[in-house]
């Protein structure tokens, strides 16, 4: 069974006196151990889809299933807190805290089982994504963009979730740093058995994923491309 699935997902935006269809009965599924990217033109609905599967917005009709259960039934807030990790393009870290404190905040609000010494565990997670103890104790504004994104990834995986959802996580990074971050997402999927779902506008990033979901603006639906380039 897929870990995440959408069934007849439908969503519209107001467009003058009418409503514009953004997602039209979308049926897609996602599995653990796979790295997915979502491609599409600007305004095609990529970020809308991400917001829906992240429970940051609600579909007009259709449903989203986590391990076969509707996220509406689970509870949107509970689903966000316990079942998914979100990585934003702008990092969304707390600037007056250091790296380890940012990770510990996420660990302190989840209902998932955590180690008793969450600071020690947070430092271990940061180390696993390339942030050593020295950098982990620096305030966020003293870290580079790439380092901040690593902290954001550490925060996303710190609560023992199986799904990592990322919105243009390399959009504000230089090419070399972007490549490093993409390798990290591949490791999360292929080595740590996470389901990684990423919106991107970059074909280069999509080419690094296992499966590309291309959002067609004519049908408001996805074309699934199994990526043979990986």
C-alpha positions in Angstrom: 0.0 0.0 0.0 1.2 3.5 -0.9 2.1 5.7 2.1 0.3 8.7 0.5 -2.4 8.8 -2.1 -4.8 11.3 -3.6 -8.3 10.4 -4.8 -10.2 12.6 -7.3 -8.5 15.7 -5.8 -10.2 18.9 -7.1 -9.4 22.5 -6.4 -10.3 25.9 -8.0 -9.3 29.5 -7.6 -11.6 32.6 -8.1 -11.0 34.1 -11.5 -13.2 37.2 -12.0 -16.8 36.1 -11.8 -15.9 32.4 -12.4 -13.6 29.9 -10.8 -10.5 28.5 -12.5 -9.8 24.8 -12.2 -6.3 24.2 -10.9 -6.4 20.5 -10.0 -9.0 18.3 -11.8 -9.7 14.9 -10.2 -6.0 14.1 -9.5 -5.2 10.5 -8.6 -1.6 9.9 -7.7 0.2 7.7 -5.1 3.6 7.9 -3.4 5.8 5.2 -1.9 8.5 5.1 0.7 12.1 4.8 -0.6 11.3 7.0 -3.6 12.2 10.5 -4.6 9.5 12.4 -6.5 9.6 15.8 -8.2 6.7 17.8 -9.4 7.2 19.9 -12.5 4.9 22.4 -14.2 4.6 25.9 -15.6 4.3 28.9 -13.2 0.8 29.1 -11.9 0.0 25.5 -13.0 -0.8 24.4 -9.4 2.4 22.7 -8.2 2.5 24.6 -4.9 -1.3 24.3 -4.5 -0.9 20.5 -4.7 1.9 20.6 -2.2 -0.2 22.7 0.1 -3.0 20.2 -0.1 -0.9 17.1 0.6 0.8 19.1 3.4 -2.6 19.9 4.9 -1.9 23.6 4.7 -5.0 23.9 2.5 -8.1 21.8 2.0 -9.4 20.4 -1.3 -12.9 21.3 -2.6 -13.5 17.6 -3.2 -11.7 14.4 -3.2 -9.5 13.1 -0.4 -5.9 12.6 0.6 -5.0 9.3 2.3 -2.0 8.7 4.6 -1.4 4.9 5.1 -5.0 4.4 3.8 -6.7 6.8 6.2 -8.1 10.2 5.2 -6.0 13.0 6.6 -9.3 14.8 7.3 -10.1 12.0 9.7 -6.6 11.9 11.2 -6.9 15.7 11.7 -5.0 18.2 9.6 -2.9 19.6 12.5 -2.2 16.2 13.9 -1.1 15.0 10.4 1.3 18.0 10.0 2.7 17.5 13.5 3.2 13.7 13.4 3.3 12.4 9.9 5.1 14.7 7.5 8.1 17.0 7.5 8.0 20.2 5.4 11.1 22.0 3.9 10.4 25.5 2.6 12.4 27.4 0.0 12.8 30.3 2.5 13.8 27.8 5.2 11.3 29.2 7.8 13.7 28.8 10.6 13.4 30.8 13.9 16.2 33.4 13.4 16.9 34.2 17.0 17.5 30.5 17.8 20.5 28.4 16.9 20.4 25.3 14.7 20.0 22.8 17.4 17.2 24.8 19.1 15.3 25.0 15.8 15.4 21.2 15.5 14.4 20.7 19.2 11.3 22.9 18.7 9.9 20.4 16.2 10.9 17.5 18.4 9.1 19.1 21.4 5.7 19.4 19.7 5.4 16.1 18.0 3.4 13.3 19.5 5.8 10.7 18.0 8.2 8.9 20.4 11.4 10.9 21.0 14.6 10.1 22.8 14.7 11.4 26.3 17.8 13.6 25.6 16.4 15.5 22.6 19.3 17.9 22.4 21.7 15.0 22.0 19.5 13.5 19.3 19.1 16.8 17.6 22.8 17.2 17.4 23.2 13.7 15.9 20.5 14.5 13.3 22.3 17.8 12.4 25.6 15.9 12.1 24.0 13.4 9.8 23.0 16.2 7.3 26.4 17.9 7.5 26.0 20.4 10.3 28.7 19.8 13.0 28.4 20.6 16.6 30.1 24.0 16.2 27.7 25.2 13.5 24.7 23.7 15.2 25.3 26.1 18.1 25.4 29.2 15.8 22.4 31.4 15.5 20.6 30.9 12.2 21.6 34.2 10.7 25.3 33.2 11.1 24.9 30.2 8.8 25.1 30.2 5.0 22.0 29.6 2.9 23.1 26.0 2.3 23.7 25.4 6.0 20.3 26.9 6.9 18.7 24.5 4.4 20.5 21.6 6.0 19.1 22.7 9.4 15.6 22.9 7.8 16.0 19.3 6.5 17.2 18.1 9.9 14.2 19.7 11.5 11.9 18.0 8.9 13.3 14.5 9.7 13.8 15.0 13.4 10.3 13.8 14.3 10.6 10.3 12.8 8.3 11.0 9.9 8.2 8.9 6.7 7.2 11.7 4.3 9.4 14.8 3.5 7.6 17.5 1.4 9.8 20.2 -0.1 8.8 23.4 -1.9 11.6 24.6 -4.2 14.2 23.8 -1.5 17.1 24.7 -3.9 15.6 27.8 -5.4 17.7 30.3 -3.3 20.9 28.3 -3.4 23.9 28.4 -5.8 24.4 25.5 -8.2 27.1 23.7 -6.2 25.1 23.9 -2.9 22.0 22.9 -4.8 23.7 19.8 -6.0 24.7 18.9 -2.5 21.2 19.4 -1.1 19.7 17.2 -3.9 22.1 14.4 -3.0 20.9 14.7 0.5 17.3 14.3 -0.5 18.3 11.3 -2.6 19.9 9.8 0.4 16.8 10.4 2.5 14.8 8.4 0.0 17.2 5.6 -1.0 19.1 5.1 2.2 16.7 6.2 5.0 13.6 4.9 3.2 11.7 8.2 3.3 9.1 9.3 0.7 10.5 12.5 -0.7 8.1 14.8 -2.7 9.6 18.0 -4.1 8.3 20.8 -6.2 10.9 22.3 -8.5 11.0 24.4 -11.7 14.5 23.1 -12.6 14.7 20.2 -15.0 18.2 19.4 -13.6 16.6 18.8 -10.2 13.8 16.7 -11.7 16.4 14.6 -13.6 17.9 13.5 -10.2 14.6 12.1 -9.0 13.1 8.6 -9.4 9.7 9.8 -10.7 8.6 13.1 -12.2 5.0 14.2 -11.9 4.5 16.8 -14.7 1.4 19.0 -14.2 -0.4 19.7 -17.4 -2.2 23.0 -17.5 -4.6 21.8 -20.2 -5.9 18.9 -18.2 -5.0 20.2 -14.7 -3.7 16.7 -14.1 -0.4 14.9 -13.8 1.6 13.0 -16.3 3.8 10.4 -14.5 7.3 10.0 -15.9 9.4 7.1 -14.6 12.9 8.6 -14.7 15.4 6.4 -16.5 18.1 9.0 -16.0 18.6 8.2 -12.3 
